[in-house]
């Protein structure tokens, strides 16, 4: 995240917060009213616990209360958006392409909330490229053939956590723990306009998707038609700590830092290749197994799989 943009965004929000407070009148700190004693004579003093309630002059409460729901979103796209508005549209911002995770909270009391996380991502991209056909003959202009690559992926993740908070002003501190589970996978397939044939075209040309050039397969060299890595399953248990400032009643910005453990494993995959059998001279497709991998880590940045990094900024809406 660009530090300059982040500082500018936070400064703009705080300035707007001040204007909001002026338009709504002064902000008061009220305490829970106490029931007067029936008699003050010979009555021992009783310790009381007063909970401050921060309100605008219109009577709008700033801080979360029991029964409140919260919707949180990553503030990075907003920071980039407002930064681009001020400094020019050199870098466009897309909210839809950001790796956003739905984060919801429910306050079971004024200082405790359950936290729910959900991310569902399904992507598919197809790319076509025209190249010269191997079957040219005497035709002019040279006929074209089409190569195609299709990349698809999916990610499904859910999480649950418990959050505690402290503070008697609009600046609140919070901490908690959460567990997350996810399942992910991908597939890449290729189709070629120039067929692989031992008799008519043993060295066909094709489009190289890695470097953007036109290449040719060597004699009896296999070419990939589909690559499907094994599915990935992961689980993580993270602790987090953060700060949250209420810029308006029930609207806050906050930042948090996470640290914890994660285990993820990727199973065996498959790789399909088209090649000419050197013994028979026949074009055939063979399937190979690819290896899996397992990872265990104790670190501070693994929640980026859910669309956030080591230290993340959030915008929170309470209702």
C-alpha positions, 0 to 999 in steps of 0.5 A, spaced: 500 500 500 502 506 498 504 510 504 503 517 502 496 515 499 494 512 506 496 518 510 492 522 505 486 518 505 486 517 513 487 525 514 481 526 509 477 522 513 479 525 520 477 532 517 471 530 514 469 527 521 471 534 524 466 537 520 461 532 521 461 533 529 460 540 528 454 539 523 451 535 529 453 539 534 458 538 540 459 530 542 457 529 549 459 523 554 453 521 558 453 516 563 448 510 565 443 514 570 443 511 577 437 510 581 437 514 587 437 511 594 431 510 598 434 514 604 441 517 605 441 516 612 445 511 615 446 508 608 453 505 606 456 507 600 455 502 594 460 501 588 457 503 581 460 501 574 458 507 569 458 506 562 460 512 558 455 513 552 458 517 546 453 521 543 452 527 538 447 532 539 442 529 535 442 523 540 446 518 535 451 513 538 458 513 536 460 506 539 457 499 538 452 496 542 449 489 544 445 487 538 449 491 533 451 488 526 457 490 522 460 490 515 467 491 514 471 491 508 478 492 506 480 500 505 485 499 500 481 500 494 478 506 497 485 509 498 487 508 491 481 511 489 481 517 492 489 518 491 487 517 484 482 523 484 487 527 487 493 526 483 490 524 477 488 517 473 494 514 472 492 508 476 485 506 475 482 502 481 477 496 480 473 494 486 471 488 483 478 485 481 480 486 489 481 480 493 475 482 498 473 478 503 466 479 506 467 480 514 461 481 518 460 481 526 455 481 531 456 484 538 453 479 543 455 485 548 458 492 548 465 489 548 464 482 545 463 480 538 463 474 533 466 475 527 464 471 520 469 471 514 467 469 507 470 469 500 468 465 494 472 466 488 470 463 481 474 466 475 475 463 468 479 467 462 480 465 455 485 468 450 485 467 443 491 468 438 492 468 431 498 465 428 500 462 420 497 456 418 501 450 417 496 448 411 499 454 407 499 450 400 499 456 394 494 460 398 495 468 398 495 471 403 497 466 408 491 462 412 490 463 419 490 458 425 487 460 432 491 458 438 487 458 445 488 458 452 483 457 458 485 459 465 480 457 470 480 457 478 476 457 484 477 459 492 472 458 497 474 460 504 470 461 511 472 463 518 469 464 525 472 468 530 471 472 537 473 479 538 474 483 544 475 491 545 477 496 550 476 504 550 472 509 553 473 514 547 472 514 539 478 511 539 477 503 541 482 498 541 481 490 540 484 483 539 481 476 538 482 470 535 479 466 529 480 460 525 479 459 517 478 454 512 479 454 505 479 450 498 482 452 492 484 449 485 485 451 478 486 448 471 489 451 464 487 448 458 490 449 451 488 448 444 492 449 437 490 451 431 496 447 427 495 439 428 500 435 431 501 430 425 507 425 424 506 425 416 503 432 414 506 436 420 511 433 425 513 440 427 507 445 428 508 452 429 504 455 436 503 461 440 508 461 446 503 464 451 509 465 456 514 470 452 509 472 446 513 469 441 511 464 435 515 457 436 515 450 433 515 444 437 521 439 435 520 433 432 517 428 437 516 433 442 510 433 446 506 439 447 501 440 453 493 440 452 491 441 459 494 442 466 490 441 472 494 441 479 491 438 485 486 441 489 489 445 495 486 445 502 488 449 508 486 451 515 489 457 519 488 459 526 490 467 527 491 472 533 490 479 531 490 486 535 488 492 532 485 500 533 479 503 530 477 510 530 469 512 529 469 518 524 462 518 525 456 515 529 457 507 527 462 508 522 469 507 523 476 506 520 481 501 523 487 497 522 489 490 525 495 486 525 495 478 525 500 473 527 498 465 527 499 458 524 497 455 517 497 448 514 495 447 507 496 441 503 496 440 495 494 433 492 497 430 486 494 433 479 494 431 472 498 433 466 495 431 459 500 432 453 500 431 446 505 427 442 507 422 437 509 415 439 516 414 436 515 407 435 508 407 432 509 414 429 501 415 431 499 422 434 497 420 441 495 424 448 498 421 454 496 423 462 502 424 467 501 425 475 504 431 478 506 432 485 503 435 491 506 439 496 504 441 504 506 447 508 506 448 515 508 456 517 508 460 523 508 467 521 504 474 520 502 474 513 498 468 512 491 471 512 493 474 505 489 468 502 483 471 505 484 478 501 488 482 507 496 482 509 500 483 515 497 489 517 491 491 513 486 497 513 478 497 514 472 501 513 467 498 518 459 500 518 455 498 524 447 498 524 
